[in-house]
Amino acid sequence: MSLPASPATPTATITSVVVTPVAFADPPLLNSVGVHEPYALRAIVVVHTDSGHYGLGETYGDEVHVARLQRAGEFLVGTDAFNINRISERVSASLAEDNGAGGHGTGGMVTTTSLDDRVLSAFDVAAMDIQGKVLGVPVSTLLGGQVRDEVEFSGYLFYKWAGHPGFAEDKWGAALDPSGIVEQARKMVDEYGFKALKLKGGVFPPEEEALAIEALRAEFPDMLLRIDPNGVWTVDTAVRIGRRLEPILQYLEDPCLSIEDNAAVRKQINLPLATNMCVVSFNDLPPALSAGAVDVVLSDHHFWGGLNRSRLLAGIAETFKLRLSMHSNSHLGISFAAMIQLASVTKNVDYACDTHWPWKLAEDDVIVPGVFSFEDGKVRVPTKPGLGVELDNEALARMHQQYLDAGLKKRDDTTYMQSIVPEYELKTPRW
């Protein structure tokens, strides 16, 4: 009796890559290096294949980063979308003569991410999207299978102005003191049902920001709370405020900028420390673990090389008893889908993930709407093949035109702040 023929190995050869920078409205959210500009920038990567399937990726939209993506895309033509190892090799080859300067898209806050991983990320996500579509399964299946069918997110609170100078006041209004932060939180909790809240700190004196956390505790007695001063506190300040907030906080995120300083803080407070600033690449893990500087790594597939390498990070974290959550920057629906697919398969995501989703206008996106909705702070994992989202070509064209009209070439929170408040100085540590 003859054996049945083995099924053909699936392939999908990359025929072209199109990288499109886009801009979307962003409120005046204050942070340790300035304030968000009126528009946030992203790059949309569309990878086409000979199978007729396309894959989507999303990443930072700084001009330098867009040029790197376009160069890498040229190197990927002819590569099999099922061969992630070869895709990684070709991306690295495209960067062989790159000095790595610029194009981080994070406003000067995080500058030590791996260049290769930062560029690879969007192509890894797009390749996984293609694989899922060819095989008829969601990305979560390709990553090992869901361990949860809903992903929990935290509400991301910001000090902010009522609106950008010269623009109308946005729907959130101003939040410049504890009462403003509490009002903002109430709106966010009522609309999205969040069970955890994170305050972006590093803007006002630490004692004022501690008052805001204490006001949140008074308003929301059962809420899980966090604060992130983006590394601009000294060790002494971090210890003083950390001890004050120990009974209130779920964790303290990036009180100081360096591994050494965070380790010094951790030795003096009984509170987990989280980071997405001093541990942002695989090279950062050994010294951080050795120093005892971090308890929670806020992973970000845009930093860590995409979904596959983020799974590697999760395995390392499990081995060394690190806990995980997810970092967020201003993003659109493709990145949101990738985050959700990844979190759905990562059993050691121990905390609600960050997201900027509430700060985005509903009409500002490049995907066909209707995929995501929040209930009790959670979003159901898409189950359609691939990422579970589809490209809206008309929206992509509209948002690219918005990019051209905005005239921005990189994210620069500091220069924008100084154009409004000339005496503002970039300073680390600030407090």
Buried (B, 14 or more C-beta within 10 A) or exposed (E): EEEEEEEEEEEBBBBEBEBBBBBBBBBBBBBBBBBBBBBBBBBBBBBBBEBEBBBBBBBBBBBBBBBBBBBBBEBBBEBBBBBBEBBBEBBBEBBEEBEBEBBBBBBBBBEEBBBBBBBBBBBBBBBBBBBBBBBEBBBBBBBEEBEBEBBBBBBBBBBBBBBBEEEEEBEBBBBBBBEBBBBBBEBBBEEBBBBBBBBBBBBBEBEBBBBBBBBBBEBBEEBBBBBBBBBBBBBEBBBBBBEBBEEBBBBBBBBBBBBBBBBBBBEBBEBBBBBBBBBBBBEBBEBBBEBBBBBBBBBBBBBBBBBBBBBEBBEEBBEEEBBBBBBBBBBBBBBBBBBBBBBBBBEEBBBBBBBBBBBBEEEBBBBEEEBBEBEEBBBBBBEBBBBBBBBBEEBBEBBBEBBEEBEBBBBBBBBBBBBBEEEBEBEBBBB
